[in-house]
Amino acid sequence: MYDMKALYEAESVADAIRLRLEHPEAQIIAGGSDVLVQMREGKRAGRELISIYGIDAMRGVSLDEEENLRIGSLTSFSHITRDPLIRRYCNVLGEAVDQVGSPQIRNIGTIGGNTCNGVTSADSASTLHAYEAIVELTGSRGVRRVPIHDFYIKAGVVDIRPDEIQTAILIPKASYENTFGHYIKYGMRNAMEIATLGCSVNVRLSADRQIIERCRIAYGVAGPVPMRCPGAEAAANGQRPTQELAERFARAIIDDINPRDSWRASKAFRQHIAVEMARRALTRAVELAGGELA
Ligand SMILES: Cc1cc2nc3c(=O)[nH]c(=O)nc-3n(C[C@H](O)[C@H](O)[C@H](O)COP(=O)(O)OP(=O)(O)OC[C@H]3O[C@@H](n4cnc5c(N)ncnc54)[C@H](O)[C@@H]3O)c2cc1C
């Protein structure tokens, strides 16, 4: 049994916003894989909940009129991994969320919940940062779109106003077009394990595949919130993909990241594996883009 005061079930986005305004203390629940675990642990006991899980309009992947990828916030991880549009345009996101917990968690957990919890280890977060995703929030005054970098305010805190819910995550066409990415999760074991570090790299190569036109890299657990590495990206942009470049790129991430000591791993260990993950993820991303490191 869960110790909750009341459960309100929203039937539409408008209904969810109305319930948010009527019950300002209530917490949103989507798949519940974070919320219900916390309730059972007593952390949110006795609270009111607003379930948005029945709002089917917030589920699924599509292309909008500008051909941006639109992922409804209630889309589950297993749906994302199997989705044909994700496979075609942003396969790395499907691979990243396929590394979440277990099949049961991937069936119930949503990408909205994975970002709205504000957790740095979220397996979707580094790839969404590396693709400069846009978060769509809907509230009583309409729709607001926030770059994912700005959506994360600090550990566990995201930019959602009291009358809003997150309705979708967009990956701009300019961001995924001709772009290939790779995600590496480092954990103590392969399943049911939160990342010790997550690293997502994507590249766009020139038509002759001799130049990295654009490279982006982002980490989870390299700081209190997921983060890009501007120094490393600058080191790779416009360069020939070579072993020497991969080495320089990987070393450059040390100045960009700020991991901490925790019971899972020391700061020094995280820094050590972060360099290796950057090198491997760049190498694989270049291969996926049809190039190779000279
Ligand atoms: C056993 C286990 C293993 C796990 N392993 C992993 C793992 O390997 N990697 C990983 O990244 N995560 C993991 N998780 C965490 C969890 O499954 C994910 O964070 C999941 O994405 C949460 O989604 P949900 O729909 O269940 O969110 P919920 O639990 O319903 O909600 C999570 C938070 O987001 C808010 N919220 C949810 N949706 C919205 C919305 N649309 N608008 C506004 N607020 C919203 C809720 O209020 C709550 O604060 C694991 C969890 C468990 C229990």
Ligand as a Chemical Component Dictionary entry (heavy atoms), coordinates in Angstrom:
data_LIG
# 
_chem_comp.id                   LIG 
_chem_comp.type                 NON-POLYMER 
_chem_comp.pdbx_formal_charge   0 
_chem_comp.three_letter_code    LIG 
# 
loop_
_chem_comp_atom.comp_id 
_chem_comp_atom.atom_id 
_chem_comp_atom.alt_atom_id 
_chem_comp_atom.type_symbol 
_chem_comp_atom.charge 
_chem_comp_atom.model_Cartn_x 
_chem_comp_atom.model_Cartn_y 
_chem_comp_atom.model_Cartn_z 
_chem_comp_atom.pdbx_ordinal 
LIG C1  C1  C 0 14.660 -0.204 -10.142 1  
LIG C2  C2  C 0 14.874 1.102  -10.848 2  
LIG C3  C3  C 0 15.942 1.230  -11.730 3  
LIG C4  C4  C 0 16.155 2.433  -12.405 4  
LIG N1  N1  N 0 17.223 2.522  -13.259 5  
LIG C5  C5  C 0 17.422 3.664  -13.941 6  
LIG C6  C6  C 0 18.506 3.761  -14.859 7  
LIG O1  O1  O 0 19.288 2.840  -15.065 8  
LIG N2  N2  N 0 18.661 4.934  -15.540 9  
LIG C7  C7  C 0 17.816 6.000  -15.358 10 
LIG O2  O2  O 0 18.002 7.040  -16.000 11 
LIG N3  N3  N 0 16.774 5.924  -14.472 12 
LIG C8  C8  C 0 16.563 4.803  -13.775 13 
LIG N4  N4  N 0 15.524 4.719  -12.881 14 
LIG C9  C9  C 0 14.722 5.907  -12.612 15 
LIG C10 C10 C 0 13.361 6.030  -13.347 16 
LIG O3  O3  O 0 12.909 4.825  -13.898 17 
LIG C11 C11 C 0 13.425 7.086  -14.443 18 
LIG O4  O4  O 0 13.856 8.325  -13.949 19 
LIG C12 C12 C 0 12.055 7.248  -15.158 20 
LIG O5  O5  O 0 12.298 7.884  -16.362 21 
LIG C13 C13 C 0 11.036 8.093  -14.424 22 
LIG O6  O6  O 0 9.888  8.196  -15.263 23 
LIG P1  P1  P 0 8.444  7.984  -14.665 24 
LIG O7  O7  O 0 7.456  8.240  -15.738 25 
LIG O8  O8  O 0 8.329  6.704  -13.945 26 
LIG O9  O9  O 0 8.433  9.209  -13.624 27 
LIG P2  P2  P 0 7.618  9.440  -12.285 28 
LIG O10 O10 O 0 8.144  8.599  -11.193 29 
LIG O11 O11 O 0 6.165  9.372  -12.543 30 
LIG O12 O12 O 0 8.016  10.986 -12.046 31 
LIG C14 C14 C 0 9.361  11.370 -11.829 32 
LIG C15 C15 C 0 9.408  12.878 -11.516 33 
LIG O13 O13 O 0 9.070  13.644 -12.660 34 
LIG C16 C16 C 0 7.871  14.412 -12.464 35 
LIG N5  N5  N 0 7.156  14.306 -13.739 36 
LIG C17 C17 C 0 7.022  13.164 -14.483 37 
LIG N6  N6  N 0 6.475  13.443 -15.674 38 
LIG C18 C18 C 0 6.245  14.777 -15.681 39 
LIG C19 C19 C 0 5.691  15.677 -16.661 40 
LIG N7  N7  N 0 5.314  15.244 -17.877 41 
LIG N8  N8  N 0 5.588  16.992 -16.353 42 
LIG C20 C20 C 0 6.020  17.446 -15.138 43 
LIG N9  N9  N 0 6.555  16.645 -14.177 44 
LIG C21 C21 C 0 6.673  15.329 -14.454 45 
LIG C22 C22 C 0 7.198  13.798 -11.249 46 
LIG O14 O14 O 0 6.452  14.757 -10.535 47 
LIG C23 C23 C 0 8.415  13.328 -10.446 48 
LIG O15 O15 O 0 8.989  14.391 -9.759  49 
LIG C24 C24 C 0 15.276 3.533  -12.194 50 
LIG C25 C25 C 0 14.194 3.387  -11.312 51 
LIG C26 C26 C 0 13.989 2.195  -10.649 52 
LIG C27 C27 C 0 12.824 2.065  -9.720  53 
# 
loop_
_chem_comp_bond.comp_id 
_chem_comp_bond.atom_id_1 
_chem_comp_bond.atom_id_2 
_chem_comp_bond.value_order 
_chem_comp_bond.pdbx_ordinal 
LIG C1  C2  SING 1  
LIG C2  C3  SING 2  
LIG C2  C26 DOUB 3  
LIG C3  C4  DOUB 4  
LIG C4  N1  SING 5  
LIG C4  C24 SING 6  
LIG N1  C5  DOUB 7  
LIG C5  C6  SING 8  
LIG C5  C8  SING 9  
LIG C6  O1  DOUB 10 
LIG C6  N2  SING 11 
LIG N2  C7  SING 12 
LIG C7  O2  DOUB 13 
LIG C7  N3  SING 14 
LIG N3  C8  DOUB 15 
LIG C8  N4  SING 16 
LIG N4  C9  SING 17 
LIG N4  C24 SING 18 
LIG C9  C10 SING 19 
LIG C10 O3  SING 20 
LIG C10 C11 SING 21 
LIG C11 O4  SING 22 
LIG C11 C12 SING 23 
LIG C12 O5  SING 24 
LIG C12 C13 SING 25 
LIG C13 O6  SING 26 
LIG O6  P1  SING 27 
LIG P1  O7  DOUB 28 
LIG P1  O8  SING 29 
LIG P1  O9  SING 30 
LIG O9  P2  SING 31 
LIG P2  O10 DOUB 32 
LIG P2  O11 SING 33 
LIG P2  O12 SING 34 
LIG O12 C14 SING 35 
LIG C14 C15 SING 36 
LIG C15 O13 SING 37 
LIG C15 C23 SING 38 
LIG O13 C16 SING 39 
LIG C16 N5  SING 40 
LIG C16 C22 SING 41 
LIG N5  C17 SING 42 
LIG N5  C21 SING 43 
LIG C17 N6  DOUB 44 
LIG N6  C18 SING 45 
LIG C18 C19 SING 46 
LIG C18 C21 DOUB 47 
LIG C19 N7  SING 48 
LIG C19 N8  DOUB 49 
LIG N8  C20 SING 50 
LIG C20 N9  DOUB 51 
LIG N9  C21 SING 52 
LIG C22 O14 SING 53 
LIG C22 C23 SING 54 
LIG C23 O15 SING 55 
LIG C24 C25 DOUB 56 
LIG C25 C26 SING 57 
LIG C26 C27 SING 58 
# 
